[in-house]
Amino acid sequence: MIEVRPGGRRRIDRVLAPDYTEGVERLPLAAVRALRDEAAQEETDLSYLRRLLHARIDIVRAEQERRTSGGSAVVDQLATILASNAVGPATGLGRYQTQEPSRAEAHRRHVEALVSDVDLSDVSALSDDKLDLALRVFVAEESSVSTRRREVQAVVDLLNAEIAGRYQSGSASVDELLAAERGWPANPGRTKDQPTG
């Protein structure tokens, strides 16, 4: 289960802390964007972890289905299963994520450690009981990850709304954003094509 530790040092602990967005309306735009980017990275990592779990759930279910209906071996379905759970940039709830997961190997180890003595590289060798156990554990973990992901998405949405509101109200401008991204000081008298000397 994905626990959030009050006062913890992990990114998820910070992003889901009750005070993470406290007073965000008084922060400079750059600070709001930094908070949003950190939360968006956590969303990317949770999405990656969720897809790893989905792949394992699909593998176990495919083997259970094969045993029930006598379908094709799971190894013949692996390409399709893995393609449907691709680990590139994810979409979900209308989102397109451009970041890569920052802790991919740690997430893989976490998922592999969830069920001891269960090697999904040869699911046909597992007993029915081990398959059932693996499915229950993976589904419970996926539910926990999905819950945390929705909580993080709410934080990202709040910060995006704050940023968008500043552009709508005119308290932030695209020129300032471009200047910040290029490392230029904000200067209304300078055009974006004029670097400072």
C-alpha positions as CSV (number, residue, x, y, z in Angstrom):
1,M,0.0,0.0,0.0
2,I,1.2,3.5,-0.8
3,E,1.5,5.2,2.5
4,V,1.9,9.0,3.0
5,R,4.1,9.8,5.9
6,P,3.4,13.2,7.6
7,G,6.6,15.2,7.6
8,G,8.2,12.5,5.4
9,R,11.0,13.4,3.0
10,R,9.8,11.5,0.0
11,R,8.3,13.5,-2.9
12,I,4.8,11.9,-2.4
13,D,4.9,12.9,1.3
14,R,5.6,16.6,0.3
15,V,3.1,16.7,-2.5
16,L,0.3,15.3,-0.5
17,A,1.1,17.2,2.7
18,P,-1.9,19.4,3.7
19,D,0.2,22.5,3.5
20,Y,1.8,21.9,0.1
21,T,-0.4,24.4,-1.7
22,E,-1.1,26.6,1.3
23,G,-0.7,30.3,0.4
24,V,0.0,29.4,-3.2
25,E,-1.8,32.5,-4.3
26,R,0.9,34.6,-2.6
27,L,3.9,32.8,-4.1
28,P,5.8,34.1,-7.1
29,L,4.9,32.4,-10.4
30,A,8.2,30.6,-10.6
31,A,7.6,29.0,-7.2
32,V,4.1,27.9,-8.2
33,R,5.5,26.3,-11.4
34,A,8.2,24.5,-9.4
35,L,5.5,23.1,-7.1
36,R,3.4,22.0,-10.1
37,D,6.4,20.4,-11.8
38,E,7.3,18.4,-8.7
39,A,3.7,17.2,-8.3
40,A,3.5,16.4,-12.0
41,Q,6.7,14.3,-11.7
42,E,5.1,12.4,-8.8
43,E,2.0,11.8,-11.0
44,T,4.2,10.4,-13.8
45,D,5.9,8.0,-11.4
46,L,2.6,6.8,-10.0
47,S,1.3,6.4,-13.5
48,Y,4.3,4.3,-14.4
49,L,3.9,2.1,-11.3
50,R,0.2,1.7,-12.1
51,R,1.0,0.5,-15.6
52,L,3.5,-2.0,-14.2
53,L,0.8,-3.4,-12.0
54,H,-1.7,-3.5,-14.8
55,A,0.7,-5.6,-16.9
56,R,1.1,-8.1,-14.1
57,I,-2.7,-8.2,-13.5
58,D,-3.3,-8.8,-17.2
59,I,-0.7,-11.6,-17.3
60,V,-2.2,-13.4,-14.3
61,R,-5.8,-13.0,-15.6
62,A,-4.7,-14.3,-19.0
63,E,-3.2,-17.4,-17.4
64,Q,-6.4,-17.9,-15.4
65,E,-8.4,-17.6,-18.5
66,R,-6.2,-20.0,-20.4
67,R,-6.7,-22.6,-17.6
68,T,-10.5,-22.1,-17.7
69,S,-11.1,-22.0,-21.4
70,G,-8.0,-23.7,-22.9
71,G,-6.9,-20.6,-24.9
72,S,-3.5,-19.9,-26.2
73,A,-0.4,-19.9,-23.9
74,V,0.2,-16.6,-22.1
75,V,3.7,-16.4,-23.7
76,D,1.8,-16.0,-27.1
77,Q,-0.2,-13.1,-25.6
78,L,2.7,-11.2,-23.9
79,A,3.4,-8.8,-26.8
80,T,-0.2,-7.7,-26.8
81,I,-0.4,-7.5,-23.0
82,L,2.8,-5.5,-22.7
83,A,1.9,-3.2,-25.6
84,S,-1.4,-2.3,-23.9
85,N,0.5,-1.4,-20.8
86,A,3.4,0.5,-22.5
87,V,5.7,2.3,-20.2
88,G,6.3,5.5,-22.3
89,P,4.6,8.8,-21.6
90,A,1.1,8.1,-20.2
91,T,-2.3,9.4,-20.9
92,G,-5.2,9.4,-18.5
93,L,-8.0,11.7,-17.4
94,G,-7.2,13.7,-20.6
95,R,-3.6,14.1,-19.6
96,Y,-0.5,13.7,-21.7
97,Q,2.7,13.3,-19.6
98,T,6.0,14.3,-21.2
99,Q,8.2,13.4,-18.2
100,E,9.9,10.1,-17.8
101,P,9.5,8.2,-14.5
102,S,12.3,9.2,-12.1
103,R,12.4,6.0,-10.2
104,A,11.6,3.3,-12.8
105,E,14.0,0.7,-11.3
106,A,12.7,1.2,-7.8
107,H,9.2,0.8,-9.0
108,R,10.0,-2.5,-10.8
109,R,11.7,-3.8,-7.6
110,H,8.7,-2.8,-5.5
111,V,6.2,-4.6,-7.8
112,E,8.4,-7.7,-8.0
113,A,8.6,-7.8,-4.2
114,L,4.9,-7.7,-3.6
115,V,4.3,-11.4,-4.0
116,S,7.2,-13.7,-2.8
117,D,7.9,-16.8,-4.8
118,V,5.8,-15.8,-7.8
119,D,7.8,-15.6,-11.0
120,L,5.5,-14.3,-13.8
121,S,8.1,-15.2,-16.4
122,D,6.6,-18.7,-16.2
123,V,3.0,-18.3,-15.0
124,S,2.0,-21.7,-16.3
125,A,4.2,-23.3,-13.6
126,L,2.3,-21.5,-10.7
127,S,-0.4,-23.2,-8.8
128,D,-4.0,-21.9,-8.9
129,D,-3.6,-20.7,-5.3
130,K,-0.4,-18.7,-6.1
131,L,-2.1,-17.2,-9.1
132,D,-5.1,-16.2,-7.0
133,L,-2.9,-14.7,-4.3
134,A,-0.8,-12.8,-6.9
135,L,-4.0,-11.4,-8.5
136,R,-5.4,-10.2,-5.1
137,V,-2.1,-8.6,-4.1
138,F,-1.6,-6.8,-7.5
139,V,-5.2,-5.6,-7.6
140,A,-5.0,-4.2,-4.0
141,E,-1.8,-2.4,-4.8
142,E,-3.1,-1.0,-8.0
143,S,-6.1,0.3,-6.1
144,S,-3.9,2.0,-3.6
145,V,-1.6,3.5,-6.3
146,S,-4.7,4.8,-8.3
147,T,-6.0,6.5,-5.1
148,R,-2.8,8.3,-4.5
149,R,-2.5,9.2,-8.2
150,R,-5.9,10.8,-8.1
151,E,-4.9,12.8,-5.0
152,V,-1.7,14.0,-6.7
153,Q,-3.7,14.9,-9.9
154,A,-5.9,17.1,-7.7
155,V,-2.8,18.9,-6.5
156,V,-1.5,19.3,-10.1
157,D,-4.9,20.6,-11.2
158,L,-5.1,23.1,-8.4
159,L,-1.6,24.5,-9.2
160,N,-2.4,24.6,-13.0
161,A,-5.5,26.5,-12.2
162,E,-3.5,29.0,-10.1
163,I,-1.1,29.5,-13.0
164,A,-3.8,29.8,-15.6
165,G,-5.7,32.3,-13.4
166,R,-2.7,34.5,-13.3
167,Y,-2.4,34.6,-17.1
168,Q,-6.1,35.2,-17.4
169,S,-6.0,38.1,-14.9
170,G,-2.9,39.6,-16.5
171,S,-0.8,39.3,-13.3
172,A,1.5,37.0,-15.3
173,S,2.5,37.2,-19.0
174,V,3.9,34.9,-21.6
175,D,6.8,37.3,-22.1
176,E,7.8,36.9,-18.5
177,L,7.5,33.1,-18.9
178,L,9.8,33.1,-22.0
179,A,12.2,35.4,-20.3
180,A,12.4,33.1,-17.2
181,E,12.9,30.1,-19.4
182,R,15.8,31.8,-21.3
183,G,17.3,33.1,-18.1
184,W,16.6,36.8,-18.9
185,P,15.4,39.1,-16.2
186,A,11.8,40.2,-16.6
187,N,11.9,43.6,-18.3
188,P,8.8,45.0,-20.0
189,G,10.9,47.5,-22.0
190,R,12.9,44.7,-23.7
191,T,11.6,42.6,-26.5
192,K,12.0,38.8,-26.3
193,D,14.6,39.0,-29.1
194,Q,16.9,41.3,-27.2
195,P,19.2,39.5,-24.8
196,T,20.6,41.5,-21.9
197,G,24.2,42.6,-22.1
